[in-house]
Amino acid sequence: MMGSLLDLVPDILTEIVRALSEDISLAASDKDLYRLALTCRQLFRITEPFLYTKLVFPDLRQAKQFLRTILEKPTYAAKVKYLALEQRDEDQDYEDEEEEHDDGNDDGEDTRGINTMEAKELAQLVEAYDNLGLPENIDSGRDDWISALRHQTNLAIGAIIALSLPNLESIQMEFPDSVEDSSKFICQAIQAATPQNLPSVAGRFLSNLREVRYFQTALEYIIPLNEIRSYFYLPSLRTLEVNHLSADAFTWSPPLTSCNIETLSLLSAGVENEAWGVIFRSMTNLKHLSYSPGNARHFNSISAVSALGENLTLVKSTLETLHMSDFYLGFGPPEDDFLGSLNDFPRLERLSIQIALLIGSAECKAEKALWEMLPRPLEDLEIYLEHDHDVEDREDVIEQVAEVVLRRESHFPGLRRLVVRSRRLQETGRAAELQEIQFPGLRSRLIRSRREQETGLAALQEICMVKDVFFKLWLSVVDYQ
C-alpha cells in the first residue's frame, strides 16, 4: 500500500521541498511552494523557509506579509537573495479607496474595525521604516515616507523590504508607466547604501548587492540618468542592466573616479556623445558592454557611432565582451556611422555586432577589411546583417566574414564560433538547412565574387567546417512598417 507524502521522514520531505524550490528560476513565481505550504501545518513548517529566498513581483498584500515575516524572523531575511518589484496600477486604487474612507461614513462597527486594522498596519510599516534609521538628508524626509506608506505605495514598501535584507544580491524593477515619480523611494534606498552620498550609514544597507535590472516596459517612457546614477557608486555592484535610458551631458556629483561595475547593458537607450566619455572614464573594471540605441523620437540626443567608438577606447584595456546592434544609419555624415577598429582591444574575446558599423554599407565602405579591424583574442563572433531596411550591406559582406575564418591560424587562433544573423534573407530550402547545424568536414574554397547570399553562406559554411569553427545561421522575420 502506497503511503502519502506526509508519511516520509522529515529529512526526506525537506529534501523534496528543497529540490522543488531550486527548480524554480529566479524570475518565476513560487505558487507551487505556496500551495504546498498551505496544505497542512507540517508542510508549512518545512516549506516556509524556502519561500523566503526570493520575492517576485508581489502584490501589496504579499509585500506587507513578506515585510512582517522578515522583521519577525531575521533568519528568514538573511536567506533572501533576489527581489523583483514592479510599479502597480493598484497603488492608485488604494489611494482612491482611502479617500472614500475619509469622505464616507465611519460610524459603523465594520468601518471602525477596518480603520483599527489599517491603523495597526500603518503603525507596523512606520516602525519598519523608523528602525532603518535613515538620515534626514536624503531627498525625501520622514513625512514623505509616512505619506507613501499611508497611501499603500507598493514601491515604498518594496524599498523598505530591500533595505531590510542584509544578504540581497539581485534586484529587478519594472515600470509600465513614467518612472520618475514612482521610483523615488527606490532611488533613496540606493542613496542610503552609497558611501559617497551618505557616509554615516555606509555598509549598513545592500552591502552584498551585485546585480540590478531596471526596465521601463512602455516604449513611450524613458528612464532619466538621474534615476540610476546612485547605482554606479555602490561598491558591491557588478552588473547593471537598464533599458530606455536617457543620458545627456553630465558630471558625477560627488566625483566618481572608479566604479566596480563589470557588466553594463543599455538597450534601446539614448546616450549623448559627451555622456559616453563621463560614463566610461569612471568604469575602470568594465568587462562586458551591451548597447543598442532607442528610437530618436523619445530622446533629446543619441550619440553618433563614431563618437561612441572614440570613447570606447577608454575601456579597451578591460573589455572582454561587446554587443552592439539595432543601429539605424545614414542620417548624418557617412563618417559618423563608423565605429572604428577594435584590433587593439587586448582582451576582447566575444563580439556581437552589426557588421555595417565596422566595414560600412554598400554606399559608404570602410577602407580596411573586416579581418583588419577585429581583435586578435577573438573567440566568439556574431554578425548582424542588414538591420536597417534603408541601408544595404556591402555586396562582399559574406566574403569579408569568410576572410576572417580563413585567417584563423595566423590572426585569430582562438576563434571557435561564428553566428550570422539575418533579418531579410529569404528562407530558401538551402538557407533553411543552415539553421543551428554544426558542420564538420567539407573542402574549403574561397569566395570570390558571389553576390547571392545563399550561395555565399553555403561557401562560408564549408570554410567554417574545414577551419573547425562552429557555424550557425539565424533567420528572423521583421515587419518594417
Summary of the structure (lengths in Angstrom):
residues: 481
radius of gyration: 27.1
end to end distance: 64.4
largest distance: 89.6
contacts: 1484
relative contact order: 0.05
helix: 42%
strand: 16%
